[in-house]
């Protein structure tokens, strides 16, 4: 039975990664996930271990990506920094997608005064740039991983609410929903059994895209000192350290910036591949 269930899923996955773009995207995501899950095994050194005899050492055989101003191994710090990036990206976007989609479902199905009230609140949040809104929330609540997750989730929630509402307004007028309503289906069944399955695809594509934005936002907040606090390693924190030694140790900024760039690039490729794969016109 399990083999019968895995067969179609494996075939769908193999078809999805058959294009170079999706294969590259999946490869990048797999590397980041493995680095985050097995950081303690993969990292050659303790990311917080200080060695003042090798301060600001350029890349070498002993330290493949060099060291920072405290003699900490940069490769180990970037590997452990992937844990923060992945945690913040997935948790914040997951929370934003759940809350925003739920509000969008209610707003689109209920319409009328409920729809108007919810959308005005979402418009008010959407009026602020996401980074600026997350910056304000983090400054008010204090720095920390949990605060960053909440701040990014609140900033991204209007995007998912508006997207879901638009999809619901279209799907609820289709014939199969009208037929189910005529047969006496309750609103709860109509929403979650007949409408929601037709909304999941665009929400999934948007979520994969916004994980990259969340990683960028976390890096920006950590760079400003409002993100993950030392000595915990984060890509934005390493980038902030490298900014102070840009002339004497450019590898700090170069490698941390490259980690952020590759992660966001892979997630954007994944979003594009998912959009093309799930497009019925393709």
One Martini backbone bead per residue (centre of mass of N, CA, C, O) as a GRO file, in nm:
protein
  282
    1UNK     BB    1   0.059   0.062  -0.022
    2UNK     BB    2   0.303   0.252   0.008
    3UNK     BB    3   0.407   0.204  -0.279
    4UNK     BB    4   0.155   0.318  -0.423
    5UNK     BB    5   0.184   0.606  -0.295
    6UNK     BB    6   0.488   0.667  -0.386
    7UNK     BB    7   0.480   0.654  -0.690
    8UNK     BB    8   0.333   0.922  -0.776
    9UNK     BB    9   0.516   1.108  -0.607
   10UNK     BB   10   0.784   1.039  -0.743
   11UNK     BB   11   0.695   1.114  -1.030
   12UNK     BB   12   0.632   1.410  -0.966
   13UNK     BB   13   0.915   1.485  -0.865
   14UNK     BB   14   1.070   1.400  -1.122
   15UNK     BB   15   0.921   1.600  -1.303
   16UNK     BB   16   0.996   1.861  -1.150
   17UNK     BB   17   1.328   1.800  -1.174
   18UNK     BB   18   1.370   1.796  -1.498
   19UNK     BB   19   1.447   2.082  -1.477
   20UNK     BB   20   1.706   2.291  -1.425
   21UNK     BB   21   1.573   2.493  -1.232
   22UNK     BB   22   1.451   2.290  -1.024
   23UNK     BB   23   1.714   2.138  -0.963
   24UNK     BB   24   1.869   2.375  -0.845
   25UNK     BB   25   1.668   2.452  -0.626
   26UNK     BB   26   1.666   2.180  -0.475
   27UNK     BB   27   1.970   2.168  -0.421
   28UNK     BB   28   1.989   2.423  -0.244
   29UNK     BB   29   1.780   2.341  -0.030
   30UNK     BB   30   1.916   2.079   0.061
   31UNK     BB   31   2.178   2.207   0.162
   32UNK     BB   32   2.051   2.394   0.376
   33UNK     BB   33   1.901   2.178   0.539
   34UNK     BB   34   2.148   2.003   0.606
   35UNK     BB   35   2.310   2.227   0.749
   36UNK     BB   36   2.096   2.273   0.973
   37UNK     BB   37   2.059   1.974   1.081
   38UNK     BB   38   2.403   1.911   1.059
   39UNK     BB   39   2.594   2.126   1.194
   40UNK     BB   40   2.753   1.965   1.419
   41UNK     BB   41   2.885   1.775   1.196
   42UNK     BB   42   2.991   1.968   0.964
   43UNK     BB   43   3.129   2.150   1.139
   44UNK     BB   44   3.468   2.191   1.214
   45UNK     BB   45   3.371   2.395   1.445
   46UNK     BB   46   3.318   2.603   1.688
   47UNK     BB   47   3.144   2.899   1.638
   48UNK     BB   48   3.249   3.024   1.944
   49UNK     BB   49   3.543   2.975   1.910
   50UNK     BB   50   3.832   3.132   2.038
   51UNK     BB   51   4.131   3.259   1.841
   52UNK     BB   52   4.388   3.499   1.878
   53UNK     BB   53   4.602   3.371   1.660
   54UNK     BB   54   4.357   3.400   1.408
   55UNK     BB   55   4.293   3.687   1.341
   56UNK     BB   56   4.182   3.764   1.042
   57UNK     BB   57   4.203   3.514   0.863
   58UNK     BB   58   4.240   3.396   0.577
   59UNK     BB   59   4.193   3.171   0.364
   60UNK     BB   60   4.251   2.821   0.446
   61UNK     BB   61   4.313   2.501   0.544
   62UNK     BB   62   4.214   2.556   0.841
   63UNK     BB   63   4.032   2.807   0.710
   64UNK     BB   64   3.839   2.816   0.440
   65UNK     BB   65   3.692   3.122   0.522
   66UNK     BB   66   3.820   3.202   0.769
   67UNK     BB   67   3.822   3.473   1.008
   68UNK     BB   68   3.750   3.672   1.264
   69UNK     BB   69   3.802   3.909   1.524
   70UNK     BB   70   3.796   3.629   1.728
   71UNK     BB   71   3.883   3.357   1.568
   72UNK     BB   72   3.641   3.251   1.415
   73UNK     BB   73   3.495   3.023   1.221
   74UNK     BB   74   3.322   3.097   0.936
   75UNK     BB   75   3.203   2.831   0.835
   76UNK     BB   76   3.066   2.753   1.103
   77UNK     BB   77   2.885   3.009   1.122
   78UNK     BB   78   2.732   2.965   0.855
   79UNK     BB   79   2.614   2.690   0.915
   80UNK     BB   80   2.463   2.784   1.178
   81UNK     BB   81   2.309   3.021   1.035
   82UNK     BB   82   2.105   2.837   0.878
   83UNK     BB   83   1.917   2.787   1.119
   84UNK     BB   84   1.804   3.072   1.144
   85UNK     BB   85   1.707   3.112   0.855
   86UNK     BB   86   1.513   2.867   0.845
   87UNK     BB   87   1.344   2.924   1.094
   88UNK     BB   88   1.244   3.208   1.021
   89UNK     BB   89   1.133   3.153   0.739
   90UNK     BB   90   0.931   2.920   0.801
   91UNK     BB   91   0.781   3.028   1.054
   92UNK     BB   92   0.684   3.306   0.950
   93UNK     BB   93   0.544   3.211   0.688
   94UNK     BB   94   0.361   3.000   0.814
   95UNK     BB   95   0.208   3.196   0.997
   96UNK     BB   96   0.117   3.392   0.773
   97UNK     BB   97  -0.036   3.180   0.601
   98UNK     BB   98  -0.241   3.086   0.809
   99UNK     BB   99  -0.365   3.358   0.895
  100UNK     BB  100  -0.414   3.485   0.613
  101UNK     BB  101  -0.587   3.254   0.492
  102UNK     BB  102  -0.811   3.258   0.702
  103UNK     BB  103  -0.896   3.553   0.657
  104UNK     BB  104  -0.946   3.522   0.349
  105UNK     BB  105  -1.169   3.313   0.367
  106UNK     BB  106  -1.368   3.475   0.538
  107UNK     BB  107  -1.381   3.730   0.363
  108UNK     BB  108  -1.461   3.600   0.085
  109UNK     BB  109  -1.720   3.447   0.188
  110UNK     BB  110  -1.878   3.668   0.354
  111UNK     BB  111  -1.850   3.946   0.306
  112UNK     BB  112  -1.921   4.259   0.336
  113UNK     BB  113  -1.844   4.377   0.643
  114UNK     BB  114  -1.624   4.171   0.701
  115UNK     BB  115  -1.456   4.224   0.452
  116UNK     BB  116  -1.410   4.526   0.493
  117UNK     BB  117  -1.269   4.516   0.772
  118UNK     BB  118  -1.033   4.322   0.706
  119UNK     BB  119  -0.914   4.480   0.456
  120UNK     BB  120  -0.846   4.743   0.607
  121UNK     BB  121  -0.639   4.619   0.794
  122UNK     BB  122  -0.456   4.502   0.571
  123UNK     BB  123  -0.402   4.775   0.430
  124UNK     BB  124  -0.260   4.907   0.669
  125UNK     BB  125  -0.025   4.701   0.674
  126UNK     BB  126   0.049   4.720   0.363
  127UNK     BB  127   0.149   5.025   0.365
  128UNK     BB  128   0.390   4.902   0.490
  129UNK     BB  129   0.690   4.816   0.480
  130UNK     BB  130   0.804   4.520   0.584
  131UNK     BB  131   1.073   4.608   0.710
  132UNK     BB  132   0.960   4.848   0.874
  133UNK     BB  133   0.753   4.687   1.038
  134UNK     BB  134   0.955   4.484   1.160
  135UNK     BB  135   1.133   4.698   1.293
  136UNK     BB  136   0.917   4.815   1.484
  137UNK     BB  137   0.843   4.552   1.635
  138UNK     BB  138   1.130   4.483   1.732
  139UNK     BB  139   1.179   4.749   1.888
  140UNK     BB  140   0.934   4.703   2.086
  141UNK     BB  141   1.003   4.387   2.182
  142UNK     BB  142   1.275   4.305   2.097
  143UNK     BB  143   1.523   4.107   2.054
  144UNK     BB  144   1.489   3.802   1.862
  145UNK     BB  145   1.364   3.522   1.724
  146UNK     BB  146   1.064   3.543   1.803
  147UNK     BB  147   1.027   3.839   1.718
  148UNK     BB  148   1.094   3.801   1.419
  149UNK     BB  149   0.869   3.608   1.350
  150UNK     BB  150   0.635   3.798   1.425
  151UNK     BB  151   0.713   4.040   1.247
  152UNK     BB  152   0.707   3.893   0.970
  153UNK     BB  153   0.421   3.779   0.990
  154UNK     BB  154   0.274   4.053   1.005
  155UNK     BB  155   0.394   4.168   0.737
  156UNK     BB  156   0.285   3.908   0.549
  157UNK     BB  157  -0.021   3.857   0.597
  158UNK     BB  158  -0.162   4.043   0.379
  159UNK     BB  159  -0.074   3.883   0.130
  160UNK     BB  160  -0.238   3.620   0.195
  161UNK     BB  161  -0.514   3.748   0.234
  162UNK     BB  162  -0.546   3.872  -0.051
  163UNK     BB  163  -0.497   3.619  -0.216
  164UNK     BB  164  -0.721   3.439  -0.095
  165UNK     BB  165  -0.960   3.623  -0.148
  166UNK     BB  166  -0.936   3.628  -0.458
  167UNK     BB  167  -0.977   3.320  -0.494
  168UNK     BB  168  -1.252   3.295  -0.350
  169UNK     BB  169  -1.419   3.487  -0.534
  170UNK     BB  170  -1.388   3.286  -0.774
  171UNK     BB  171  -1.468   2.998  -0.662
  172UNK     BB  172  -1.760   3.052  -0.528
  173UNK     BB  173  -1.893   3.081  -0.841
  174UNK     BB  174  -1.878   2.801  -0.905
  175UNK     BB  175  -2.060   2.524  -0.979
  176UNK     BB  176  -1.967   2.325  -0.746
  177UNK     BB  177  -2.046   2.523  -0.519
  178UNK     BB  178  -2.342   2.563  -0.592
  179UNK     BB  179  -2.418   2.264  -0.569
  180UNK     BB  180  -2.336   2.223  -0.273
  181UNK     BB  181  -2.530   2.440  -0.163
  182UNK     BB  182  -2.794   2.308  -0.277
  183UNK     BB  183  -2.734   2.033  -0.100
  184UNK     BB  184  -2.657   2.162   0.205
  185UNK     BB  185  -2.392   2.281   0.258
  186UNK     BB  186  -2.188   2.399   0.477
  187UNK     BB  187  -1.968   2.648   0.520
  188UNK     BB  188  -1.735   2.473   0.625
  189UNK     BB  189  -1.739   2.273   0.386
  190UNK     BB  190  -1.709   2.474   0.157
  191UNK     BB  191  -1.437   2.591   0.241
  192UNK     BB  192  -1.255   2.315   0.310
  193UNK     BB  193  -1.359   2.121   0.061
  194UNK     BB  194  -1.408   2.326  -0.205
  195UNK     BB  195  -1.211   2.586  -0.184
  196UNK     BB  196  -0.926   2.543  -0.057
  197UNK     BB  197  -0.791   2.344  -0.271
  198UNK     BB  198  -0.794   2.600  -0.490
  199UNK     BB  199  -0.576   2.782  -0.302
  200UNK     BB  200  -0.300   2.638  -0.234
  201UNK     BB  201  -0.111   2.692  -0.472
  202UNK     BB  202  -0.062   3.004  -0.452
  203UNK     BB  203   0.026   2.991  -0.155
  204UNK     BB  204   0.275   2.810  -0.198
  205UNK     BB  205   0.426   2.995  -0.390
  206UNK     BB  206   0.433   3.244  -0.202
  207UNK     BB  207   0.583   3.108   0.031
  208UNK     BB  208   0.849   3.038  -0.118
  209UNK     BB  209   0.912   3.337  -0.176
  210UNK     BB  210   0.894   3.453   0.132
  211UNK     BB  211   1.131   3.307   0.258
  212UNK     BB  212   1.344   3.484   0.124
  213UNK     BB  213   1.243   3.752   0.245
  214UNK     BB  214   1.282   3.663   0.541
  215UNK     BB  215   1.588   3.629   0.526
  216UNK     BB  216   1.642   3.923   0.453
  217UNK     BB  217   1.510   4.050   0.702
  218UNK     BB  218   1.683   3.910   0.915
  219UNK     BB  219   1.950   4.024   0.812
  220UNK     BB  220   1.877   4.322   0.848
  221UNK     BB  221   1.821   4.312   1.155
  222UNK     BB  222   2.099   4.197   1.236
  223UNK     BB  223   2.264   4.429   1.111
  224UNK     BB  224   2.110   4.643   1.316
  225UNK     BB  225   2.078   4.473   1.607
  226UNK     BB  226   1.756   4.328   1.605
  227UNK     BB  227   1.825   4.039   1.615
  228UNK     BB  228   2.026   3.810   1.657
  229UNK     BB  229   2.222   3.748   1.929
  230UNK     BB  230   2.501   3.737   2.070
  231UNK     BB  231   2.674   3.446   1.975
  232UNK     BB  232   2.477   3.390   1.768
  233UNK     BB  233   2.459   3.273   1.453
  234UNK     BB  234   2.434   3.492   1.162
  235UNK     BB  235   2.434   3.630   0.858
  236UNK     BB  236   2.383   3.924   0.947
  237UNK     BB  237   2.597   3.930   1.172
  238UNK     BB  238   2.842   3.873   0.991
  239UNK     BB  239   2.794   4.118   0.808
  240UNK     BB  240   2.831   4.329   1.031
  241UNK     BB  241   3.122   4.254   1.099
  242UNK     BB  242   3.237   4.292   0.806
  243UNK     BB  243   3.183   4.600   0.779
  244UNK     BB  244   3.419   4.683   0.985
  245UNK     BB  245   3.626   4.489   0.779
  246UNK     BB  246   3.628   4.556   0.465
  247UNK     BB  247   3.942   4.615   0.409
  248UNK     BB  248   4.088   4.374   0.584
  249UNK     BB  249   3.807   4.160   0.568
  250UNK     BB  250   3.619   4.080   0.299
  251UNK     BB  251   3.524   3.778   0.351
  252UNK     BB  252   3.296   3.824   0.549
  253UNK     BB  253   3.096   3.966   0.350
  254UNK     BB  254   3.115   3.779   0.105
  255UNK     BB  255   3.017   3.503   0.232
  256UNK     BB  256   2.755   3.601   0.370
  257UNK     BB  257   2.629   3.723   0.114
  258UNK     BB  258   2.635   3.457  -0.050
  259UNK     BB  259   2.443   3.296   0.131
  260UNK     BB  260   2.199   3.478   0.090
  261UNK     BB  261   2.190   3.475  -0.218
  262UNK     BB  262   2.157   3.167  -0.262
  263UNK     BB  263   1.900   3.125  -0.096
  264UNK     BB  264   1.716   3.326  -0.250
  265UNK     BB  265   1.762   3.211  -0.530
  266UNK     BB  266   1.649   2.925  -0.474
  267UNK     BB  267   1.361   3.019  -0.383
  268UNK     BB  268   1.286   3.165  -0.645
  269UNK     BB  269   1.315   2.921  -0.828
  270UNK     BB  270   1.104   2.750  -0.681
  271UNK     BB  271   0.863   2.937  -0.731
  272UNK     BB  272   0.876   2.929  -1.041
  273UNK     BB  273   0.853   2.620  -1.070
  274UNK     BB  274   0.580   2.590  -0.926
  275UNK     BB  275   0.417   2.773  -1.109
  276UNK     BB  276   0.467   2.609  -1.373
  277UNK     BB  277   0.376   2.325  -1.270
  278UNK     BB  278   0.072   2.436  -1.169
  279UNK     BB  279   0.005   2.525  -1.451
  280UNK     BB  280  -0.255   2.435  -1.663
  281UNK     BB  281  -0.128   2.580  -1.931
  282UNK     BB  282   0.160   2.411  -1.942
   0.00000   0.00000   0.00000
